[in-house]
Amino acid sequence: MAPSTADIPRGEDHTSDSDSSHELEWQLLDDTDSSDSEATNQDSISTHDLLTAPLMSREAYTYIQREKRIAQYGVIGKALSVHHKGRVEVMEDQRLYLNTNTPFSAVVCGVQGKYTLDSPFIAAHVFLGSGKSHTVSTILENMLISGFSAIGSLSKALCGLVLHYGEGGPSALPNEAAWLSSSLSSHVNGPPVHVYVSRSSLQTMRQIYAPLGGKVTVEPLLFQSSELDAAAILSMMAVGSSESAPLYMQIILSLLRDLGENYTYKAFMDKLELSKQKFNPAQLTGLEQRLSLLTSFLNPSPPPKKKGATALRPSLFHAGQLTIIDLSDPFLDTSSACGLFEIIVRLFVRADVGTGKVLVVDEAHKILKRSHKVSLESHTTAAPFGYENHHKYSSFARFVFRGNSP
């Protein structure tokens, strides 16, 4: 039972708090106009703001280091000037740091520029990049490469995932993030890179990634049936809501609801085989088209060696490893690729890797379009909020979207 005011001895002052506790109360209320806010601008900045700021100037970094509150950071670039309410400030020390301890979302955007070179000797159009790829690679370096003080301090490497969809075929290029495995310096040990591609383009993609060396492995993307939950079925069949679904998809939704918590991929397929007898030819054709893509990415499980044993493949994700899902395939359209990405993101969120995670959506302007945008963004940005507490969320949420426009 809480004591009443009559229980408190008159001679003691139980209303006085320590200065630190009093200041924390004002920080909790986010009130900068408190009677105690007469300190300098640097002292008035809340500790929480300093610890969770994704980017830090050299001055802010030095202040935090004095307080011994930050363990991991990376050099991201230079801050040429700071513009605020018409004021321009040029820093003495222009070094800019990325706080790899904190969750953040970053949008890296820009378009290629065309410069016309015209002289008496040569006339040509030169296309200049906007630096998106270099920026994303620098962010990933700061989170995946440890033991190299020139780029920062990283005591525990994160787990990285890159989603990439581009033009397939022999003329395709490797995803640029895969070059992190290579280094011109003998002092840098790049992270292992595992690339997963569609089975139909496996040999072509292996040839494309071959110049990057042995630290980059290319394997077919195959799911175990145990990884395909009800949400995966809906993702692969591009079902956004029951209102917009065709009639045969309404039947599939009904089957999934009936199974409920007893859902397994095998139980669902068994029920679907019985229900297919009621479909007309047009409905059956549409269903088979959607199911064929799903089954093409399903791993035909090998028979268990021992009675009662189950065939499991190693996890796609590990601490200190960069996993690239490259669905550059002439036989895959944007909708199909987005459905596969949704399944991968759910597996990534659930994976227990013992470290933080960073997710990069490469060429996001090609993937996040119209109906795909809401679906994929909901899984990449909202999924971590289902975690039990803020600490688990902080260990996951680092999102980088790379595209032509925000």
Secondary structure, DSSP 8 states (H G I E B T S, - for coil): ----GGGS-TTS--S---HHHHHHHHHHHT-TT-TT--S-HHHHS-HHHHHH-SEEEHHHHHHHHHHT----EEEEEE---EEETTEEE--SS-EEEE-TTS-EEEEEE---EEEEEE-SS-EEEEEE--SHHHHHHHHHHHHH--S-GGGEE-SS--EEEEEE----STT----GGGGGG--SSTT-----EEEEE-GGGHHHHHHHHGGG-TTEEEEE--B-GGG--HHHHHHHTT---TTTS-HHHHHHHHHHHHHGGG--HHHHHHHHHHHGGG--HHHHHHHHHHHHHHHHTB------SSTT-------S--TT-EEEEE---TT--HHHHHHHHHHHHHHHHH---SS-EEEEETTHHHHS-HHHHHHHHIIIIIGGGGSSSHHHHHTT-EEEEEES--
